[in-house]
């Protein structure tokens, strides 16, 4: 198990001083937010309020994808009405873009003459 220095400090405060985790540093990033930055917020704060505090969504952005976490391991959330919890460290806000290919069959149809074999681990041309 990997324990970061912040987790060690929180654990020490909980044991020695009896202080629970009440605030979090949260990274707000992505191409759909006006002012991406790190914020220090109380646990339980609505994400909508955090987005408003950092300047809101960029002008001209209608649909966004909200990820509780980063772009690789973050979980997509349906709206900005969820609250920050102890395990949240980041919020990624991306512009929604429709997928270019709806399925692997379409990809094979477009590039079938190149003999692309798509598997879960390798791409062969």
Secondary structure, DSSP 8 states (H G I E B T S, - for coil): ----HHHHHHHHIIIII-----EEEEEEESTTBSS-EEEEEETT-BHHHHHHHTT-B-TT---EEEEES-TTT-EEESSS--B--TT--EEEEEE----S-SSHHHHHHHHGGGT-EE-SS-EE-
